[in-house]
């Protein structure tokens, strides 16, 4: 079981090198991350976009590496086509909006659909927790009904098993552990947990402090099988997930990364504010999912 990013990079170092199609590569931080990934022999890159601008950025920021480049005025569609044609193994978002990239991915004729639901899994390594935490869904789905939650959790379960977690422990987060009709997320968490109880070890509703601490569960007299051992935190909405991950990174000194799952191949989708190290970790998370 992989419990840290260092372990993840060590595992990837022993695997065959994959090819990543980087859609709209006109960004120096992206190019720095790609350079690091190539220097560590993790992956090779096909830089898709305005090749004149990409070449100028490479010169300006001393980006080295043997990159293949493909000029295109429609980099999302071109990068997706590279994957469909077997010329790339993964897809990575560059200096392009998430909606533009996902539109190309979800195209029913030319895209990379596998099912009807994509979702984002953020991965957090905290100095205060003994293993990696997986947080979903902080970037793709806006409106959640019961079926959406089930799909998001199943996507996350499939992903974490690629990191060696055979029986992941899942927490459906809410404000309190009791079902209260006045707090809709507690009602939803209870429904989803019951629906998936035969597929994984899942509890919900469960508060964050109880999910990550057995001591908190004892003090609050909450009977929990996952307290202090949770792997996957399922947030009640996208805003909560996004804020938790960014808060842990910005204030909690945590290392983070993320990947979109549920398509034919992993999609490395990054925040514009991510530094090169965060982008590199996200590349690694995509590679382990392929």
C-alpha positions as a Markdown table, in Angstrom:
| # | Residue | x | y | z |
|---|---|---|---|---|
| 1 | Unk | 0.0 | 0.0 | 0.0 |
| 2 | Unk | 1.3 | 3.4 | -1.0 |
| 3 | Unk | 1.2 | 5.8 | 2.0 |
| 4 | Unk | 3.2 | 8.8 | 0.8 |
| 5 | Unk | 4.2 | 10.6 | -2.3 |
| 6 | Unk | 7.8 | 9.5 | -1.9 |
| 7 | Unk | 6.6 | 5.9 | -2.1 |
| 8 | Unk | 4.5 | 6.8 | -5.1 |
| 9 | Unk | 7.5 | 8.2 | -7.0 |
| 10 | Unk | 9.6 | 5.1 | -6.0 |
| 11 | Unk | 7.0 | 2.8 | -7.5 |
| 12 | Unk | 6.7 | 4.8 | -10.7 |
| 13 | Unk | 10.4 | 4.7 | -11.1 |
| 14 | Unk | 10.2 | 1.0 | -11.7 |
| 15 | Unk | 7.4 | 1.2 | -14.3 |
| 16 | Unk | 7.6 | 1.7 | -18.1 |
| 17 | Unk | 7.6 | 5.3 | -19.1 |
| 18 | Unk | 4.2 | 6.6 | -20.2 |
| 19 | Unk | 3.4 | 9.4 | -22.8 |
| 20 | Unk | 1.4 | 12.4 | -21.7 |
| 21 | Unk | -0.4 | 14.7 | -24.1 |
| 22 | Unk | -0.3 | 18.2 | -22.5 |
| 23 | Unk | -3.1 | 20.3 | -23.9 |
| 24 | Unk | -2.2 | 24.0 | -24.3 |
| 25 | Unk | 1.4 | 23.8 | -23.0 |
| 26 | Unk | 2.0 | 27.6 | -23.1 |
| 27 | Unk | 2.9 | 28.0 | -19.4 |
| 28 | Unk | 6.3 | 28.0 | -17.8 |
| 29 | Unk | 5.3 | 26.3 | -14.6 |
| 30 | Unk | 3.7 | 23.5 | -16.6 |
| 31 | Unk | 6.9 | 23.1 | -18.6 |
| 32 | Unk | 9.0 | 23.0 | -15.4 |
| 33 | Unk | 6.8 | 20.2 | -14.1 |
| 34 | Unk | 7.1 | 18.3 | -17.3 |
| 35 | Unk | 10.8 | 18.8 | -17.3 |
| 36 | Unk | 11.1 | 17.4 | -13.8 |
| 37 | Unk | 8.9 | 14.4 | -14.7 |
| 38 | Unk | 11.2 | 13.7 | -17.8 |
| 39 | Unk | 14.4 | 14.1 | -15.8 |
| 40 | Unk | 13.0 | 11.6 | -13.2 |
| 41 | Unk | 12.2 | 9.3 | -16.1 |
| 42 | Unk | 8.5 | 9.2 | -15.1 |
| 43 | Unk | 7.0 | 10.1 | -18.4 |
| 44 | Unk | 7.5 | 11.7 | -21.8 |
| 45 | Unk | 5.5 | 14.6 | -23.0 |
| 46 | Unk | 3.8 | 15.8 | -26.2 |
| 47 | Unk | 3.4 | 19.5 | -26.0 |
| 48 | Unk | 0.2 | 20.6 | -27.8 |
| 49 | Unk | -0.6 | 24.2 | -28.7 |
| 50 | Unk | 1.1 | 27.2 | -30.2 |
| 51 | Unk | 4.5 | 25.7 | -30.8 |
| 52 | Unk | 6.1 | 29.2 | -31.3 |
| 53 | Unk | 5.0 | 30.3 | -27.9 |
| 54 | Unk | 6.0 | 27.0 | -26.3 |
| 55 | Unk | 9.5 | 27.2 | -27.9 |
| 56 | Unk | 9.8 | 30.8 | -26.7 |
| 57 | Unk | 8.9 | 29.8 | -23.1 |
| 58 | Unk | 11.4 | 27.0 | -23.2 |
| 59 | Unk | 14.1 | 29.4 | -24.2 |
| 60 | Unk | 13.1 | 32.1 | -21.7 |
| 61 | Unk | 13.0 | 29.8 | -18.7 |
| 62 | Unk | 15.8 | 27.4 | -19.7 |
| 63 | Unk | 13.5 | 24.4 | -20.0 |
| 64 | Unk | 15.4 | 21.4 | -21.2 |
| 65 | Unk | 14.2 | 18.0 | -22.4 |
| 66 | Unk | 13.5 | 16.2 | -25.5 |
| 67 | Unk | 9.8 | 17.2 | -26.0 |
| 68 | Unk | 7.7 | 16.3 | -28.9 |
| 69 | Unk | 5.6 | 19.3 | -30.0 |
| 70 | Unk | 2.3 | 19.4 | -32.0 |
| 71 | Unk | 1.0 | 22.7 | -33.2 |
| 72 | Unk | -2.8 | 23.2 | -32.9 |
| 73 | Unk | -5.3 | 26.0 | -32.6 |
| 74 | Unk | -7.6 | 23.6 | -30.8 |
| 75 | Unk | -5.3 | 22.0 | -28.3 |
| 76 | Unk | -7.9 | 20.2 | -26.3 |
| 77 | Unk | -9.3 | 18.3 | -29.3 |
| 78 | Unk | -5.8 | 17.6 | -30.6 |
| 79 | Unk | -4.5 | 16.2 | -27.3 |
| 80 | Unk | -7.6 | 14.0 | -26.9 |
| 81 | Unk | -7.1 | 12.7 | -30.5 |
| 82 | Unk | -3.5 | 11.8 | -29.6 |
| 83 | Unk | -4.8 | 9.6 | -26.8 |
| 84 | Unk | -7.6 | 8.1 | -28.9 |
| 85 | Unk | -5.0 | 7.3 | -31.6 |
| 86 | Unk | -2.8 | 5.5 | -29.1 |
| 87 | Unk | 0.0 | 8.1 | -29.5 |
| 88 | Unk | -0.4 | 9.2 | -25.8 |
| 89 | Unk | -1.3 | 7.3 | -22.7 |
| 90 | Unk | -2.7 | 10.1 | -20.5 |
| 91 | Unk | -4.2 | 13.6 | -20.9 |
| 92 | Unk | -3.0 | 16.7 | -19.0 |
| 93 | Unk | -4.7 | 20.1 | -18.7 |
| 94 | Unk | -2.4 | 23.0 | -19.6 |
| 95 | Unk | -3.2 | 26.7 | -20.1 |
| 96 | Unk | -6.8 | 26.1 | -21.0 |
| 97 | Unk | -10.1 | 26.2 | -19.1 |
| 98 | Unk | -11.3 | 23.0 | -17.5 |
| 99 | Unk | -14.6 | 23.3 | -19.3 |
| 100 | Unk | -12.9 | 23.4 | -22.7 |
| 101 | Unk | -10.8 | 20.3 | -21.9 |
| 102 | Unk | -13.7 | 18.4 | -20.5 |
| 103 | Unk | -15.9 | 19.3 | -23.5 |
| 104 | Unk | -13.4 | 17.6 | -25.7 |
| 105 | Unk | -13.1 | 14.6 | -23.3 |
| 106 | Unk | -16.9 | 14.1 | -23.1 |
| 107 | Unk | -17.5 | 14.4 | -26.9 |
| 108 | Unk | -19.5 | 11.3 | -27.6 |
| 109 | Unk | -17.9 | 10.7 | -31.0 |
| 110 | Unk | -14.4 | 11.9 | -30.6 |
| 111 | Unk | -13.8 | 12.0 | -26.8 |
| 112 | Unk | -12.7 | 9.7 | -24.1 |
| 113 | Unk | -15.9 | 8.7 | -22.4 |
| 114 | Unk | -16.0 | 5.5 | -20.5 |
| 115 | Unk | -19.2 | 6.0 | -18.5 |
| 116 | Unk | -21.4 | 9.0 | -17.7 |
| 117 | Unk | -19.6 | 10.4 | -14.7 |
| 118 | Unk | -16.2 | 11.9 | -14.3 |
| 119 | Unk | -14.9 | 13.0 | -10.9 |
| 120 | Unk | -11.9 | 14.6 | -9.2 |
| 121 | Unk | -9.8 | 12.9 | -6.5 |
| 122 | Unk | -7.5 | 15.1 | -4.6 |
| 123 | Unk | -4.7 | 13.4 | -2.7 |
| 124 | Unk | -3.2 | 14.9 | 0.5 |
| 125 | Unk | -0.2 | 13.9 | 2.5 |
| 126 | Unk | -0.4 | 15.6 | 5.9 |
| 127 | Unk | 2.4 | 15.6 | 8.6 |
| 128 | Unk | -0.5 | 15.0 | 11.1 |
| 129 | Unk | -1.9 | 11.8 | 9.4 |
| 130 | Unk | -0.3 | 8.4 | 9.0 |
| 131 | Unk | -1.3 | 7.8 | 5.4 |
| 132 | Unk | -2.6 | 9.5 | 2.3 |
| 133 | Unk | -6.0 | 11.0 | 2.3 |
| 134 | Unk | -8.2 | 11.0 | -0.8 |
| 135 | Unk | -10.8 | 13.8 | -1.0 |
| 136 | Unk | -13.6 | 13.9 | -3.6 |
| 137 | Unk | -15.2 | 15.6 | -5.5 |
| 138 | Unk | -13.6 | 19.1 | -5.5 |
| 139 | Unk | -13.6 | 20.0 | -9.2 |
| 140 | Unk | -16.0 | 18.4 | -11.6 |
| 141 | Unk | -19.5 | 17.7 | -10.3 |
| 142 | Unk | -21.5 | 20.7 | -9.1 |
| 143 | Unk | -24.9 | 19.3 | -8.3 |
| 144 | Unk | -25.1 | 16.0 | -6.3 |
| 145 | Unk | -27.9 | 13.6 | -6.0 |
| 146 | Unk | -27.8 | 10.1 | -4.6 |
| 147 | Unk | -26.7 | 8.5 | -7.9 |
| 148 | Unk | -23.9 | 11.1 | -8.4 |
| 149 | Unk | -22.5 | 10.5 | -4.9 |
| 150 | Unk | -22.5 | 6.7 | -5.6 |
| 151 | Unk | -20.7 | 7.3 | -8.9 |
| 152 | Unk | -18.1 | 9.6 | -7.4 |
| 153 | Unk | -17.4 | 7.1 | -4.6 |
| 154 | Unk | -17.1 | 4.2 | -7.0 |
| 155 | Unk | -14.7 | 6.2 | -9.1 |
| 156 | Unk | -12.6 | 6.9 | -6.0 |
| 157 | Unk | -12.7 | 3.3 | -4.9 |
| 158 | Unk | -11.4 | 2.1 | -8.3 |
| 159 | Unk | -8.6 | 4.7 | -8.2 |
| 160 | Unk | -7.3 | 4.0 | -4.7 |
| 161 | Unk | -7.1 | 0.3 | -5.4 |
| 162 | Unk | -4.5 | 1.1 | -7.9 |
| 163 | Unk | -2.4 | 2.4 | -5.0 |
| 164 | Unk | -2.8 | -0.9 | -3.1 |
| 165 | Unk | -5.8 | -0.2 | -1.0 |
| 166 | Unk | -7.9 | -3.3 | -1.2 |
| 167 | Unk | -10.6 | -2.4 | 1.3 |
| 168 | Unk | -10.7 | 1.4 | 1.5 |
| 169 | Unk | -12.4 | 3.1 | 4.5 |
| 170 | Unk | -14.8 | 5.8 | 3.4 |
| 171 | Unk | -16.3 | 8.7 | 5.4 |
| 172 | Unk | -19.4 | 10.6 | 4.1 |
| 173 | Unk | -18.7 | 13.9 | 5.8 |
| 174 | Unk | -21.4 | 16.1 | 7.4 |
| 175 | Unk | -21.7 | 18.5 | 10.3 |
| 176 | Unk | -22.8 | 15.9 | 12.8 |
| 177 | Unk | -23.1 | 12.1 | 13.0 |
| 178 | Unk | -26.8 | 12.0 | 13.6 |
| 179 | Unk | -29.3 | 12.1 | 10.8 |
| 180 | Unk | -31.2 | 15.3 | 11.0 |
| 181 | Unk | -33.8 | 16.3 | 8.4 |
| 182 | Unk | -32.8 | 19.9 | 8.9 |
| 183 | Unk | -29.3 | 19.2 | 7.7 |
| 184 | Unk | -29.8 | 17.7 | 4.2 |
| 185 | Unk | -26.2 | 16.3 | 3.9 |
| 186 | Unk | -26.8 | 14.0 | 6.9 |
| 187 | Unk | -29.8 | 12.5 | 5.2 |
| 188 | Unk | -27.9 | 12.0 | 1.9 |
| 189 | Unk | -24.9 | 10.6 | 3.7 |
| 190 | Unk | -27.1 | 8.0 | 5.5 |
| 191 | Unk | -28.7 | 6.9 | 2.2 |
| 192 | Unk | -25.5 | 6.6 | 0.3 |
| 193 | Unk | -23.6 | 4.8 | 3.1 |
| 194 | Unk | -26.4 | 2.2 | 3.3 |
| 195 | Unk | -26.5 | 1.8 | -0.5 |
| 196 | Unk | -22.7 | 1.1 | -0.6 |
| 197 | Unk | -22.3 | -0.8 | 2.6 |
| 198 | Unk | -21.6 | -4.1 | 0.7 |
| 199 | Unk | -18.9 | -2.5 | -1.6 |
| 200 | Unk | -16.7 | -0.9 | 1.0 |
| 201 | Unk | -16.3 | 0.0 | 4.6 |
| 202 | Unk | -18.3 | 3.2 | 4.7 |
| 203 | Unk | -19.8 | 5.4 | 7.4 |
| 204 | Unk | -22.0 | 8.4 | 7.1 |
| 205 | Unk | -22.9 | 10.9 | 8.3 |
| 206 | Unk | -19.6 | 11.4 | 10.1 |
| 207 | Unk | -17.9 | 14.7 | 11.1 |
| 208 | Unk | -14.3 | 15.4 | 10.0 |
| 209 | Unk | -12.8 | 15.3 | 13.5 |
| 210 | Unk | -14.2 | 11.9 | 14.1 |
| 211 | Unk | -13.2 | 10.6 | 10.7 |
| 212 | Unk | -9.5 | 11.4 | 11.2 |
| 213 | Unk | -9.2 | 10.8 | 14.9 |
| 214 | Unk | -10.1 | 7.8 | 17.1 |
| 215 | Unk | -9.6 | 10.0 | 20.2 |
| 216 | Unk | -12.2 | 12.4 | 18.9 |
| 217 | Unk | -14.6 | 9.5 | 18.4 |
| 218 | Unk | -14.0 | 8.3 | 22.0 |
| 219 | Unk | -14.5 | 11.7 | 23.5 |
| 220 | Unk | -17.7 | 12.3 | 21.6 |
| 221 | Unk | -18.8 | 8.7 | 22.3 |
| 222 | Unk | -19.3 | 8.0 | 18.6 |
| 223 | Unk | -19.0 | 4.3 | 17.7 |
| 224 | Unk | -17.0 | 4.2 | 14.6 |
| 225 | Unk | -15.0 | 1.5 | 12.8 |
| 226 | Unk | -13.2 | 4.0 | 10.6 |
| 227 | Unk | -12.3 | 6.8 | 13.0 |
| 228 | Unk | -8.6 | 7.6 | 12.7 |
| 229 | Unk | -8.2 | 5.3 | 9.7 |
| 230 | Unk | -10.3 | 6.8 | 7.0 |
| 231 | Unk | -8.9 | 6.8 | 3.5 |
| 232 | Unk | -11.5 | 8.5 | 1.4 |
| 233 | Unk | -13.3 | 11.7 | 2.5 |
| 234 | Unk | -16.5 | 12.3 | 0.5 |
| 235 | Unk | -17.4 | 15.9 | 0.9 |
| 236 | Unk | -21.0 | 17.1 | 0.9 |
| 237 | Unk | -20.4 | 19.4 | -2.0 |
| 238 | Unk | -17.7 | 20.7 | -4.4 |
| 239 | Unk | -17.1 | 23.9 | -2.5 |
| 240 | Unk | -16.4 | 22.1 | 0.7 |
| 241 | Unk | -14.0 | 19.7 | -1.0 |
| 242 | Unk | -12.2 | 22.4 | -2.8 |
| 243 | Unk | -11.8 | 24.6 | 0.3 |
| 244 | Unk | -10.6 | 21.7 | 2.4 |
| 245 | Unk | -7.9 | 20.7 | 0.0 |
| 246 | Unk | -6.7 | 24.3 | -0.6 |
| 247 | Unk | -6.8 | 25.0 | 3.1 |
| 248 | Unk | -4.7 | 21.9 | 3.9 |
| 249 | Unk | -2.2 | 23.0 | 1.3 |
| 250 | Unk | -2.0 | 26.6 | 2.1 |
| 251 | Unk | -2.3 | 26.5 | 5.9 |
| 252 | Unk | -1.6 | 23.0 | 6.9 |
| 253 | Unk | 1.7 | 22.5 | 5.1 |
| 254 | Unk | 0.4 | 19.5 | 3.3 |
| 255 | Unk | 1.5 | 18.1 | 0.0 |
| 256 | Unk | -1.4 | 17.8 | -2.4 |
| 257 | Unk | -2.1 | 16.6 | -5.9 |
| 258 | Unk | -5.1 | 15.5 | -7.9 |
| 259 | Unk | -6.5 | 13.6 | -10.9 |
| 260 | Unk | -9.7 | 13.2 | -12.8 |
| 261 | Unk | -11.0 | 9.6 | -13.0 |
| 262 | Unk | -13.9 | 8.0 | -14.8 |
| 263 | Unk | -12.7 | 8.5 | -18.4 |
| 264 | Unk | -10.9 | 6.0 | -20.6 |
| 265 | Unk | -7.6 | 7.4 | -19.3 |
| 266 | Unk | -6.6 | 9.5 | -16.3 |
| 267 | Unk | -6.8 | 13.2 | -16.8 |
| 268 | Unk | -4.3 | 15.4 | -14.9 |
| 269 | Unk | -6.2 | 18.5 | -14.1 |
| 270 | Unk | -4.4 | 21.3 | -12.2 |
| 271 | Unk | -5.3 | 24.5 | -10.6 |
| 272 | Unk | -3.8 | 27.6 | -12.2 |
| 273 | Unk | -2.2 | 28.5 | -8.8 |
| 274 | Unk | -0.4 | 25.1 | -8.4 |
| 275 | Unk | 3.3 | 25.3 | -8.2 |
| 276 | Unk | 5.6 | 23.0 | -10.2 |
| 277 | Unk | 5.9 | 20.5 | -7.3 |
| 278 | Unk | 2.2 | 20.2 | -7.0 |
| 279 | Unk | 1.8 | 19.7 | -10.7 |
| 280 | Unk | 4.5 | 17.0 | -10.6 |
| 281 | Unk | 2.7 | 15.2 | -7.8 |
| 282 | Unk | -0.5 | 15.4 | -9.9 |
| 283 | Unk | 1.4 | 13.9 | -12.9 |
| 284 | Unk | 2.5 | 11.0 | -10.7 |
| 285 | Unk | -1.1 | 10.4 | -9.5 |
| 286 | Unk | -2.2 | 10.2 | -13.1 |
| 287 | Unk | 0.6 | 7.8 | -14.0 |
| 288 | Unk | -0.3 | 5.4 | -11.2 |
| 289 | Unk | -3.9 | 5.4 | -12.4 |
| 290 | Unk | -3.1 | 4.5 | -16.0 |
